[in-house]
Amino acid sequence: MPSQAVVEKWIEKYVHAWTTSARKDIEALFTKGAEYHEWPYETDWIGRDAIVEGWQSRDDWQKNGWAFEWEVLMITGDTAAVRGLGTYDEFGKFDNLWTLTFAANGRVATFRMWNNAAGQ
């Protein structure tokens, strides 16, 4: 069961990786066979390499400015629920809910995100 501190540190590393889009930063977050799913989009990246490629394909999203606010809602067993608010200068705000299922090594094995455009 991940602690609050482990989950918070992982999210900080996630934000850092989203900022850098560096392979090593993204890989450090996920297990080799991790799954990354987003709804309502049809994003289903299976495996760390696919996650890295998917993230790097969105590199332009950060270039015009963005910010991310978040809070850990709960931790149950190996899974944490997180509420996030991404604000992109170009695209507007996206309210989202994540579930993060952690492996014993502190990396995430399954990432699920539900997105909702929150408006400007």
N, C-alpha and C positions, 0 to 999 in steps of 0.2 A: 504494500500500500504506500503510494507516494505521500510524503508530508506536504503541508502547505508551502514550506520553503522550497522543496523540490519542484513543485508545480510553478511557483512564482519565478524561480530561476530559469526553468525551461521556457516560460513565456518571454522572459527578457532575452534569452538566446534566440527565440523565434523572431522577435522584433529586430534584433541585430542582424539575423540572417536575411530577413526581408529587406533590410536596408542595404546590405552589402551584395546580396545575390551571389555570394561566393560559394562554390561547390563545397568546400570544407565546412563552412558554417551551416549549410543546409543539411549535409550528411550527418553532422554531429547531433542533430535533433531526432533522427528517425532510425529505426532498426532496418536491417538490410531488406527484409520482406514487408516493410510497412505499407499500409494503405492510407490514401489521402482522398477524401470524398467531400464535395461541396454541393449543396442544393440551394437554389433551384437549378444551378448550372449542372451540366453533365460532365463534371470533373471527377474522374475515377482513375487516379494514378496509383498503380500497383508496383511496389518496389522502390527502393531509395533512388535508383537512377532515374526512374520516371518522375519522381517527385522533384528531383533537382532540375531536370529538363523542363518540367512544367513551371516551376518557379522562375527559372531563368527566362522563359518565354514571356513572362509578365514584367520583366525588368523595367520597361518604359513607364509602368504605372507609377513608380516612385519619383520619376524625374521632375515632375512639375510640383512636387511637394505633397506630403501626407503626414498624418499623425495617427496614433493608435492609443486608445484608452481601454482598459480592461479591468475585470474583477473576477476572482475565483468565486464561484457560487457554492460549490460543494465538492467533496471528494468522497467517493464510495468505492471501497476495495481498490482496484487498480485503475479506476477511471475518475477523471476530474471533469467538471462542467465549468465553462468559462464564458462570461458575457464580454463581448468586445464591441467597440465602435471605431471603425476605420473611417477617417476623413481624408479624402483625396481632393486636392485643389481642382483637378480636372473632372472628376467623376461624381463628386458629392459624398454623402455619408452612407455607410453601410453598417447597419446594426446586425450583429451576428451572435450565434450561440455555437460554442465548440464543445465537443466531448473528446477527451484525450485519454486513450487507453495506454498505460505505461507498461513497458517490459521491466524486468528485474534490473536491467542495466541503466535505468533512468531515461532511456530513449522512448519515444512514442512508437507504438506498433500500429495503432489505428487512430487516425485523425478524421473527425467528422465536423463539418461546419454547415450551419444553416444561415443563409444570408437574406437580408431584407433591406432594400434600398430605403434609407430613412429620410431621404430628401436633402435639400440644401440647408 
